[in-house]
């Protein structure tokens, strides 16, 4: 039976990397079945309207970060209220600075959904204080760490092997041995392929 997360990627028509390492292998559903799920999925569908295209791009970005509609909309609207930074850059920063995403970017989880589990179960501290809210926004110089008694938890299975070859983004420092890191900069858009989705999300909520 096809995993629900795999169906999200197939419906999106691109890899959203919701399954961690599996998404980088030939087992990825988008590689094996590069068409939307459903009985008539291989047939050519109707051409999407401009609104439909915006909606799909926005949904893809929301799915990438594993967020529900309301909090995603709130972050987009907050980004649009900021007058000091371009809306797309601010939206990206706000999404990247969520605690669940930071745990993922630190390489402490194979996917954002796993990172969300790790945070919700109370396995992470910020500056020595336990935080269980995945949407918590981290700040410069915050130190994010795995609580010592949970470093051998099944949720971190295989992480040591993956960390050996992992390189975090430039705005995060990582101590692989201690499984902890620090916010040392500001998230910047490094992948140009994300720009269309970010721009579209801003345009969608500006309607």
C-alpha positions in Angstrom: 0.0 0.0 0.0 1.4 3.4 -1.0 2.3 5.6 1.9 0.2 8.8 2.3 3.4 11.0 2.2 4.4 9.4 -1.1 1.0 10.2 -2.5 1.5 13.9 -1.6 4.7 14.0 -3.6 3.2 12.2 -6.6 0.2 14.6 -6.5 2.7 17.5 -6.3 4.6 16.2 -9.3 8.0 16.6 -7.5 10.0 15.3 -4.6 9.1 17.0 -1.3 11.5 14.8 0.6 8.9 13.8 3.2 10.4 10.3 3.7 14.0 11.1 4.5 16.7 8.9 2.9 14.1 6.9 0.9 13.5 10.0 -1.3 17.1 9.8 -2.5 16.8 6.2 -3.7 15.2 4.5 -6.7 12.4 3.4 -4.3 11.1 6.9 -4.2 7.4 6.9 -5.4 8.0 9.9 -7.7 10.7 7.9 -9.5 8.7 4.7 -9.7 5.4 6.3 -10.5 5.9 9.7 -12.0 2.2 10.5 -12.3 -0.5 11.5 -9.8 -2.2 8.8 -7.7 -5.7 7.6 -8.7 -7.4 5.3 -11.3 -7.2 7.8 -14.1 -4.0 9.4 -13.1 -2.0 8.5 -16.3 -4.6 10.4 -18.4 -3.9 14.0 -19.3 -5.8 16.2 -16.9 -7.4 19.6 -17.6 -5.1 22.6 -17.8 -4.9 24.4 -14.5 -6.0 28.0 -14.2 -3.7 30.7 -12.8 -5.4 30.3 -9.4 -5.0 26.5 -9.6 -1.3 26.8 -10.4 -0.8 29.2 -7.5 -2.7 26.9 -5.2 -0.7 23.8 -6.2 2.7 25.7 -5.7 1.5 27.0 -2.4 0.4 23.6 -1.3 3.7 22.0 -2.3 5.6 24.5 -0.2 3.3 23.9 2.8 3.7 20.1 2.4 7.5 20.5 2.2 7.5 22.0 5.7 4.8 19.7 6.9 2.5 22.5 8.1 -1.3 22.8 8.3 -3.0 25.6 6.3 -3.8 28.0 9.2 -0.2 28.3 10.7 1.2 28.4 7.2 -1.1 31.3 6.2 -0.2 33.1 9.4 3.5 32.9 8.7 2.9 34.1 5.1 0.9 37.1 6.3 3.5 37.9 8.9 6.2 37.9 6.2 4.1 40.3 4.1 3.8 42.7 7.0 7.6 43.0 7.2 8.8 46.1 5.4 12.5 45.7 6.0 13.0 42.5 4.0 11.7 41.2 0.7 8.5 39.1 1.4 10.0 36.0 -0.2 13.2 36.2 1.9 11.2 36.8 5.1 8.8 34.0 4.4 11.8 31.6 3.9 13.4 32.8 7.2 10.3 32.3 9.2 9.8 28.8 7.8 13.4 27.8 8.4 13.5 29.1 12.0 10.7 26.8 13.2 12.2 24.4 15.7 11.1 21.3 13.9 12.9 22.5 10.7 16.0 23.5 12.7 16.2 20.0 14.2 16.0 18.7 10.6 18.6 21.1 9.3 20.9 20.0 12.1 20.8 16.5 10.7 19.2 15.1 13.9 16.2 13.8 11.9 15.8 12.2 8.5 12.7 14.2 7.7 10.8 17.1 9.1 8.0 14.8 10.2 10.5 12.9 12.3 11.9 16.1 13.6 8.4 17.1 14.7 8.0 13.9 16.6 11.4 14.4 18.3 10.4 17.9 19.5 6.9 16.9 20.5 8.2 14.0 22.6 10.4 16.4 24.6 13.8 15.2 23.4 15.1 18.6 22.5 16.3 21.6 24.6 16.9 25.2 23.7 19.5 26.9 25.9 19.1 24.0 28.4 15.3 24.3 28.6 13.1 21.6 27.2 10.8 22.8 24.4 8.0 20.6 23.0 6.4 23.0 20.5 7.5 22.2 16.9 6.5 25.7 15.7 8.7 27.4 18.3 10.8 30.1 16.6 14.5 30.0 17.4 16.7 33.1 17.5 20.3 33.9 16.9 22.7 32.3 19.4 20.1 29.8 20.6 21.7 26.4 21.4 19.6 23.4 20.3 20.6 20.1 21.8 19.3 16.5 22.3 18.7 15.8 25.9 21.5 13.5 27.1 19.3 10.6 28.3 17.6 10.4 24.8 20.7 10.3 22.6 20.2 6.6 22.2 16.5 6.8 21.6 15.1 4.8 18.6 14.1 8.2 17.1 17.8 8.8 16.5 18.5 5.4 15.0 21.1 5.6 12.2 21.6 9.3 12.8 25.3 8.8 13.8 26.0 7.3 10.4 24.2 10.0 8.5 25.8 12.8 10.5 29.3 11.7 9.4 28.7 12.9 5.9 26.2 15.7 6.7 26.9 19.4 6.2 24.5 21.8 7.8 23.5 25.1 6.2 25.9 28.1 6.8 23.6 29.7 9.4 23.9 26.7 11.8 26.9 25.4 13.6 26.8 21.7 14.5 28.7 19.5 17.0 28.1 16.0 15.6 29.5 14.2 18.6 27.3 16.1 21.2 24.3 16.2 18.8 23.8 19.9 19.4 24.1 23.1 17.4 23.8 26.9 17.5 22.1 29.5 15.3 25.0 31.6 14.1 23.4 33.5 11.2 20.3 34.2 9.2 18.7 31.7 6.8 19.2 32.7 3.2 17.7 31.1 0.1 20.4 28.9 -1.3 18.3 26.7 -3.6 16.9 28.8 -6.5 14.3 26.2 -7.3 12.5 27.3 -4.1 11.9 30.9 -5.4 8.9 30.1 -7.6 7.1 28.4 -4.6 7.9 31.2 -2.2 6.9 33.9 -4.7 3.7 32.0 -5.5 2.8 31.6 -1.8 3.1 35.4 -1.3 1.1 36.1 -4.4 -1.6 33.6 -3.3 -2.2 35.2 0.1 -2.0 38.7 -1.5 -5.1 38.1 -3.5 
